Amino acid sequence: MGGAAGMRGKAPDADDDMGLATRAAWLYHAGGLTQSEVAARLKIANVKAHRLIARATRAGLVRVFVDGPIGGCIALEERLASRFGLRLCRVVPGVDPAPRGGLPLAALGPAAASFLHGVLERGEHAIIGMGHGRTLAAAIDHLPRIATPEVRFVSLLGGLPRWMSSNPFDVIHRLAEKTGAEAWLVPVPFFANSAADRDVLLRQRGIAEALELAARATLCMAGVGEVVGEALLIASGMVSAEEAASVHAAGAVGELLGHYFDADGALVATPLHERVVALPPASWRGRDVVAVAGGPSKPAAIRAVLNSRLVNGLITDEPTARRLVAEEPARASKEREPPCTRKPKTSAMPSRHAGSAVAS
């Protein structure tokens, strides 16, 4: 958090004013002071305290998590957990309009960040494996800074796209910046050019060590991909449109960590699996594997991955959750499940600062 603003004998510059805005936001959200009390503490007018707090919020310095059960979403969580054998299921209200390609990042980003922040605060996992993609990148955007030097993060897959102009969404690197934790990358393409090339890459010392660490991760978080259409793997050049069309023709509906599943959750036979540099599905069991995914085009892909029973956790938004359970009569769903509503009290994290927001 920035220190008190102002330099003796000078009007505060823009950086000083932003520092003051951060201090005001911290006192208001994390400290629980009223705007009048913030003004008195900082020796400024009430109206300026209001403007500073609003400025900090507009600048993205305040990350707000809503802690506790969300009315209307609990029934969806229970049905999804029962249907797919999930140990963890979090459903959050949708936020319209959904940005960028229909992905509900405004809903999923804070939800996944809240989950991960709670995990880090409770010290539940010493090694955490992470995928990449737009949804997990949004989660890291919303994650407040938290010092966890005892945790190790490791990438679950190769992260280099074929087209360097595309965004590789280096989630691991940004996690290290926000937590001070040790981070392990897998600096090779997600898919090797051939199975033989993959074998060579896996024998390289740094790559082998990173994937060995990934195999010891007790928590893994990853996004779910579509097979064709707006699939990230196609957009980033990791998989060609022709390759995607071929695996789609073989029955693939959803993708997780470079592995393709049909509607029943069975792995599809494809040469891509012989070339992927990622933690293999055979090693997913015995750990917490949490999928973070949502959007109008994703339910079929998410359902396919969940049907594999290799994933035991899901974080999604309410519209996606409703589509995932849509096999039941729509009228029954409407009768039993009112729309998700937020509790009036907000908090920055499910933690020692319950009831406060974090200025990060």
N, C-alpha and C positions, 0 to 999 in steps of 0.2 A: 504494500500500500504506500502511496506517495506520502511524503511528509507535509508539514504545514507550508502553505504557499506564501509568496511574498518575499522581497528582498528589502532590507532596511533602506529607506530613502528612495525607493524606486517603485513605480507601479508594477504589479505582477504581469509577467508576459504570459503568452498562451500556455506554455508548459507549466508555469506556476499555477495558473488558473485551473488547468486540468488536474493538477495535483490536489488543489483545494476541492475540486468537484469529487475526486476519488475519496478524499477524507470525509467530506460531507455524506457521501453515499454509504461509506462504511459505518459512520456513526448512526445513520438513520436505519439502515437495513440490518447490519450485524450487531450494532450496539443497542438497537431498540429505542433510540431517542426519538422524540417528536421533532417536527421541523422547527418548532420554536426553541426546543432545547438544543438542536444542532446550531441554530443561529446564535444562541447565547454562548455555546461552547466555543464557536469560531469567531465570536464578536463581529457578526455581520447582521445585516437586516434580514427579517423573515423572508421577504420576497427573494433576496439573493440566495438564501439557503434552498428555497424551492427550485430556483433556476439551476443551481449547481447539481442538485440531486437529479433533476430531469436531464441535465446534460450528460451526467455519468451514465444514465440509463440509455440515452440515445447513442452514446459512444460505444455501447456494448461492454461497459466495465462491470455491470451488475449481472450476475448469473443467478437465476431464481429457479429452485427446484420445488416442486409441490410434493410434500411427504404425506404418506398415509393413504388409505384406500380411497379410490375415486368412484363415487356413486355411479351405478349403471355399468361400469366396466368389470366389476367383480364377477358377475355372472358369466360374462364372456371369458374371463380368465379361467374360471373353473371349468367351463365346457371345453375350452381348448386344451387345458391340462389333462382333462379326462380322456379326450378323444385321441390325443397324440402322445400320451404318457410323459408329459412334461413335469419336471421338478420345479421349474420356474416359469412363470408367465406374467408378463406385465403388458397391460393394454392401457393406452392413454388416449384422451380425446383428440380427435382430428383437428387440425388448424387449417382453415381455408384462406386463400387458395393454396394448393400444394405447389411449391416452386420447382423449377428445373426438372423437366422431364417427368413431372407427375410424382416425384418422390416427396413424401411428407416429412421433409427434413426438419421443419419447425417443430414437429411433434416428436419425431424419433431422436433427434439430436439431444435435447434435454433429458429425455427418458433414459437413453443409454448412458449419458453422462452421469445422471443421478445414480444409476445402478453401479457403474464403475467406481464412482466416488465413494459410495458406501462400502464396496468391497475393499478399497484401499484403506479407508479409515478403520475398518474392523480387522485388517491384517489377515484376511481369510486365505490369501493365495500368495506364495512367494514367487512363483513363475507364472506369468500370464501371457498367453499367445494371442496375437491379434492378426486379423485379416486386413484388407484395405478396401477402399471404395468411398463413394460419396457419403453414404450413411454414417460410416464410422468416422469419417473426417468431420462430419457435422457434430458428432458426439464429442470429439476432442475439442472442437471450437467452444462447446458449452462447458467443458470440464474446468472447474476452478483450479488454480495452482494449489498443489498439495505436496508436501515433502515426503516422499516414500523411498529413500535411498536403499532400503533393504529389499525392495521388489525388483525383479528382473522382467522386462518385457522382451518378447521375441516375436519376430514375424513368422507367420505360419506358412508363408509362400514366397516365391520369388517376386520381386517388386519392380523389375525393369520393363517398361513397355517397349514395343518395337519402334514406336514413334516418339522420339524424345520431346516433341512439342506438346504431347499430351501430358496431362497432370497425373503423376503416379500416386498421388494422395499418400504421401509418406507418413502414415499414421504413427509408426513407431518413433520416428525422429521427433515429432511434435509431442508425443507422450513423454519422451525423455526430457524435453525442454520444460514441460509443465510440472513434472514430478521429481526431477533430479535422479531418476532411477537409471539403472544400467539398461541399455537397449541393444538388442542383437538384430541385425539386418540380414537378409538373404539377398545379396546384391547380384542376382542373376535373373534372366528372363523367367517369367511365370511359366512359360512353355518353352522347352528346348526345341531345337530344330528337328531333332530325331531322338529316338530312344537311346541310341549310342551316345549322342551328345549329352543327354541327361545323365547317363551313367558316369561320364567323365566329370561333369559338374559336381555330382554328389560325392565324388572321391576327393574333391578339393578340400583342403584342411578347414578353411573358414566356413565353407558351406556345410560341411559335415557336422562341425561343432554347433552351428546355429540350429540345424534341424534336429540334432540330438537333444539340444536344450528344449526345442519346441515339443519334442516327444515327452518331456517331463513336465510340461505345463499342466497345471490342475484346473485352469480356467482358460477357455478359448472363446473369443468373440469374433464373429464373422458376418458379413452380409450375404444375402441370397441373390443370385443372379438369374436373369432370364436367359434363354438359350439363343433366341433370335430377336429381331426388332431392335430395341434400344439397349441391348446388353452391353455392359461396360467392357467386357472382354473384346467385343467387336470394335467398339468405339476407340479403344486404346491400342488396337492393332495386335493384341496378344493372341487373338484367334481370328482367322479370316472369315469373311462372310460365307465362303464355300465350306469351310470346316464346320461352322456353326450349322449350316443348312444340312450337312451330312449327319451330324449327331442328332439334330432335330428329327430327321427322317428315320433315325434308328429308335426313336421313341423318347428322347430326352425332353424333359419339361422344366427342370430346375437345375441350378448349379450352385455348389458350395465348395470353396477352396479348390476350384478347378476340376471338380468331379461332378459328373452329370448323372441325374436320377430321372427315372421315368415316373409316371403318375402314381405308381404303387410304391415308390421309394426304393426300387432296385437300381443298382448301378447299371448304366447302359454300356455295352461293349463299344469302345471307340479307341482308335490309336492315340487320341489326345491324352488318355490316362497313362500311356506309356511315356509321355513326354512332359507331363506336368511336374514341376518342382514345388512340392507342397507336402504338408503332413498327410499321410495316407489315411483313408477312412478306417482301415483296420485298427488304427491306433487311437481313434476318437473315443472309443468306449472307455469307461472307467474314469472319466473326467467330466467337468461341466462344460458343455458346448452350447453356447448361447447364440442364436441367430437374431440379428437386428435387421428387420426388413419391413417394408410396407409400400403401399401405393396401388393404384387401380389396376396396374398391369402385372402385379406380383403374386396374387393369391395362388394361382396354379403352381408357380415355381416354389412358393413357400410350402404349400401342401405336399408337394412331391418330396422336398427335403425332410419335412417332419415325418412323413410316412416311412422314411428309412429307419426311424427310431435310433438314429445315431446322434441326433440332436435332442437335448433334454431341456433346453431353455429357449424362450421366444420373447422378444420385445417388439411390439407392433402398435399400430394406431387403431382406433375404434372402427373406422370404415373397413380397413383390411380384415380385422378380426371378424366383423360381421360377414364378410364374404367367405372367410374360411369356414364358418359354421353354417353357411347358407344351404347346406343339403337338407337341414331341417325346415319345416314349413315356415315361410316368412311371417305368417300371422302369429305363430307361437313365439317367434323371436321378438316381434314387436310387443306382444303382450307381457312377456317376462322381463324384457330388458329395456328400461328407459335409457335415453341418451346419456353418455358419460357427462358428469358435471364435476367441476373442481370444488374442493373444499375451500372455504373462504380464507383459511389461514395458509400462508405460504412460508416456505423455508428454503434456505440455501442448500441444505444437505441433510440427509437422514443421519445426524451426527451429534457431536457435542455442542454444536451451535444451533440446536433445534429452534425453529421459529425465526431464523434470521436469514438474510441473503448475503451473498459473498461478493465483494467488489474485488475483481481479479485483474 
